[in-house]
Amino acid sequence: MTDFKAYRIKVLGKVQGVFFRKHTQEKATVLGLVGTVENLKDGSVLINAEGEETALSNLLNWCYEGSPASVVSDVKHEEIKSVGYSSFSIKR
């Protein structure tokens, strides 16, 4: 049995205007995760991701690096209740 979890991840730094959301969607899809990614008004990026714990851990580790042009200063995460997403999408 796999360990299914859901994480809310907030990524801070230079993460808007650097294709961070697009790269997050691509990484999450490769990892088999579902959820959303969106820019917040404070300049950070919010990721809600659901899937196997190992895949979530891989996404979380990737967030410290981010997209090629991003400069990540901090990553915060918490476990949340699953929403039941069917895919991984970018919220505008």
Backbone as CSV, one residue per row, in Angstrom:
resi,resn,N_x,N_y,N_z,CA_x,CA_y,CA_z,C_x,C_y,C_z
1,MET,0.847,-1.193,0.000,0.000,0.000,0.000,0.882,1.244,0.000
2,THR,0.537,2.189,-0.840,1.313,3.425,-0.911,0.806,4.414,0.124
3,ASP,1.677,5.317,0.500,1.332,6.325,1.498,0.945,7.606,0.776
4,PHE,-0.353,7.868,0.671,-0.883,9.028,-0.040,-1.020,10.191,0.929
5,LYS,-0.456,11.338,0.555,-0.498,12.528,1.397,-0.766,13.764,0.554
6,ALA,-0.975,14.883,1.244,-1.161,16.165,0.571,-0.325,17.210,1.286
7,TYR,0.377,18.034,0.530,1.225,19.092,1.084,0.805,20.446,0.528
8,ARG,0.916,21.457,1.373,0.850,22.851,0.932,2.280,23.371,1.051
9,ILE,2.826,23.839,-0.062,4.210,24.302,-0.103,4.221,25.762,-0.527
10,LYS,4.924,26.595,0.225,5.084,28.005,-0.128,6.557,28.244,-0.424
11,VAL,6.821,28.764,-1.617,8.192,28.998,-2.062,8.425,30.498,-2.139
12,LEU,9.464,30.968,-1.461,9.780,32.394,-1.415,11.081,32.681,-2.149
13,GLY,11.227,33.923,-2.593,12.414,34.352,-3.313,12.019,34.944,-4.651
14,LYS,12.933,34.884,-5.602,12.627,35.340,-6.969,12.003,34.153,-7.695
15,VAL,10.672,34.013,-7.514,9.980,32.845,-8.047,8.800,33.210,-8.955
16,GLN,8.616,34.499,-9.203,7.593,34.930,-10.159,8.275,35.579,-11.351
17,GLY,7.717,35.338,-12.530,8.307,35.882,-13.752,9.508,35.082,-14.230
18,VAL,9.667,33.862,-13.690,10.819,33.020,-14.053,10.359,31.608,-14.446
19,PHE,9.100,31.494,-14.863,8.507,30.220,-15.295,8.485,29.165,-14.194
20,PHE,8.434,29.618,-12.945,8.432,28.684,-11.819,7.193,27.792,-11.844
21,ARG,6.028,28.384,-12.123,4.792,27.593,-12.136,4.822,26.530,-13.235
22,LYS,5.297,26.904,-14.418,5.370,25.956,-15.538,6.291,24.787,-15.192
23,HIS,7.451,25.089,-14.640,8.402,24.037,-14.271,7.861,23.179,-13.126
24,THR,7.126,23.795,-12.208,6.521,23.041,-11.111,5.496,22.061,-11.661
25,GLN,4.660,22.531,-12.579,3.656,21.657,-13.182,4.320,20.482,-13.896
26,GLU,5.383,20.749,-14.643,6.091,19.687,-15.365,6.689,18.680,-14.385
27,LYS,7.345,19.168,-13.329,7.970,18.284,-12.340,6.914,17.443,-11.627
28,ALA,5.836,18.079,-11.204,4.774,17.365,-10.495,4.149,16.285,-11.370
29,THR,3.943,16.596,-12.641,3.347,15.638,-13.564,4.256,14.432,-13.750
30,VAL,5.556,14.671,-13.912,6.530,13.580,-14.047,6.516,12.699,-12.790
31,LEU,6.331,13.326,-11.625,6.322,12.590,-10.358,4.979,11.916,-10.076
32,GLY,3.990,12.155,-10.927,2.680,11.540,-10.737,1.823,12.225,-9.687
33,LEU,2.097,13.497,-9.440,1.343,14.254,-8.443,0.187,15.014,-9.084
34,VAL,-0.814,15.342,-8.287,-1.932,16.176,-8.725,-2.031,17.369,-7.786
35,GLY,-2.637,18.465,-8.269,-2.788,19.642,-7.428,-2.768,20.917,-8.246
36,THR,-2.326,21.998,-7.592,-2.274,23.308,-8.246,-1.015,24.066,-7.847
37,VAL,-0.675,25.048,-8.671,0.408,25.975,-8.356,-0.062,27.364,-8.767
38,GLU,0.218,28.360,-7.922,-0.237,29.718,-8.226,0.709,30.747,-7.628
39,ASN,0.736,31.932,-8.270,1.465,33.075,-7.733,0.606,33.740,-6.666
40,LEU,1.239,34.171,-5.575,0.545,34.919,-4.534,0.931,36.395,-4.631
41,LYS,0.090,37.250,-4.083,0.318,38.693,-4.159,1.594,39.122,-3.459
42,ASP,2.071,38.338,-2.488,3.293,38.705,-1.757,4.573,38.342,-2.510
43,GLY,4.434,37.823,-3.753,5.601,37.485,-4.566,6.047,36.040,-4.443
44,SER,5.386,35.278,-3.598,5.729,33.868,-3.421,4.876,33.004,-4.347
45,VAL,5.164,31.709,-4.336,4.394,30.733,-5.104,3.819,29.719,-4.126
46,LEU,2.535,29.384,-4.311,1.864,28.408,-3.464,1.568,27.152,-4.274
47,ILE,1.974,26.024,-3.719,1.751,24.727,-4.367,0.903,23.875,-3.436
48,ASN,-0.186,23.336,-3.950,-0.969,22.321,-3.253,-0.781,21.044,-4.054
49,ALA,-0.155,20.040,-3.461,0.166,18.818,-4.191,-0.279,17.596,-3.404
50,GLU,-0.755,16.598,-4.138,-1.217,15.358,-3.548,-0.603,14.182,-4.287
51,GLY,-0.272,13.139,-3.540,0.261,11.935,-4.158,1.044,11.112,-3.162
52,GLU,1.866,10.223,-3.689,2.678,9.367,-2.837,3.695,10.204,-2.075
53,GLU,3.943,9.809,-0.849,4.844,10.571,0.020,6.235,10.737,-0.590
54,THR,6.746,9.714,-1.233,8.069,9.795,-1.854,8.085,10.849,-2.966
55,ALA,7.036,10.881,-3.776,6.945,11.867,-4.856,6.819,13.277,-4.289
56,LEU,6.039,13.428,-3.219,5.906,14.738,-2.579,7.244,15.205,-2.024
57,SER,7.985,14.292,-1.435,9.311,14.619,-0.905,10.242,15.060,-2.029
58,ASN,10.163,14.390,-3.173,10.980,14.767,-4.328,10.608,16.163,-4.830
59,LEU,9.295,16.472,-4.878,8.860,17.805,-5.298,9.341,18.855,-4.301
60,LEU,9.218,18.554,-3.033,9.658,19.486,-1.995,11.153,19.779,-2.135
61,ASN,11.959,18.768,-2.334,13.401,18.962,-2.535,13.674,19.773,-3.789
62,TRP,12.915,19.523,-4.861,13.083,20.266,-6.106,12.772,21.749,-5.905
63,CYS,11.811,22.063,-5.029,11.405,23.456,-4.803,12.569,24.323,-4.313
64,TYR,13.529,23.746,-3.616,14.688,24.516,-3.146,15.557,24.979,-4.310
65,GLU,15.488,24.263,-5.431,16.235,24.620,-6.634,15.349,25.428,-7.580
66,GLY,14.147,24.904,-7.857,13.181,25.604,-8.693,13.536,25.632,-10.159
67,SER,12.935,26.574,-10.856,13.181,26.721,-12.290,14.578,27.300,-12.513
68,PRO,15.120,27.145,-13.725,16.488,27.618,-13.982,16.741,29.084,-13.629
69,ALA,15.764,29.967,-13.829,15.973,31.402,-13.578,15.557,31.846,-12.177
70,SER,15.000,30.941,-11.388,14.534,31.335,-10.053,15.683,31.396,-9.048
71,VAL,15.446,32.161,-7.981,16.375,32.228,-6.853,15.528,32.013,-5.594
72,VAL,15.533,30.791,-5.088,14.694,30.425,-3.952,15.395,30.808,-2.658
73,SER,14.683,31.559,-1.810,15.259,31.953,-0.521,14.748,31.092,0.630
74,ASP,13.534,30.536,0.492,12.992,29.696,1.556,11.845,28.858,1.007
75,VAL,11.646,27.701,1.617,10.534,26.813,1.273,9.889,26.376,2.573
76,LYS,8.584,26.607,2.678,7.835,26.186,3.858,6.778,25.187,3.400
77,HIS,6.509,24.180,4.233,5.462,23.227,3.853,4.748,22.692,5.079
78,GLU,3.547,22.227,4.831,2.758,21.583,5.873,1.907,20.512,5.225
79,GLU,1.586,19.501,6.000,0.689,18.475,5.503,-0.741,18.981,5.665
80,ILE,-1.555,18.773,4.635,-2.942,19.234,4.644,-3.860,18.065,4.277
81,LYS,-5.142,18.300,4.383,-6.123,17.297,3.991,-6.237,17.254,2.469
82,SER,-6.327,16.064,1.927,-6.448,15.885,0.484,-7.753,16.479,-0.034
83,VAL,-7.671,17.143,-1.190,-8.834,17.727,-1.854,-9.387,16.767,-2.904
84,GLY,-8.509,15.973,-3.490,-8.923,15.033,-4.530,-8.805,15.591,-5.936
85,TYR,-7.709,16.307,-6.220,-7.464,16.837,-7.558,-7.369,15.686,-8.570
86,SER,-7.663,15.988,-9.836,-7.576,14.950,-10.878,-6.358,15.150,-11.772
87,SER,-5.742,16.334,-11.704,-4.553,16.636,-12.512,-3.749,17.713,-11.784
88,PHE,-2.650,18.136,-12.395,-1.856,19.223,-11.806,-1.977,20.430,-12.717
89,SER,-2.524,21.521,-12.204,-2.794,22.692,-13.035,-2.196,23.975,-12.475
90,ILE,-2.017,24.930,-13.363,-1.529,26.260,-12.994,-2.741,27.155,-12.819
91,LYS,-2.826,27.784,-11.653,-3.901,28.747,-11.412,-3.379,30.111,-11.818
92,ARG,-4.163,30.850,-12.566,-3.740,32.173,-13.031,-3.998,33.236,-12.007
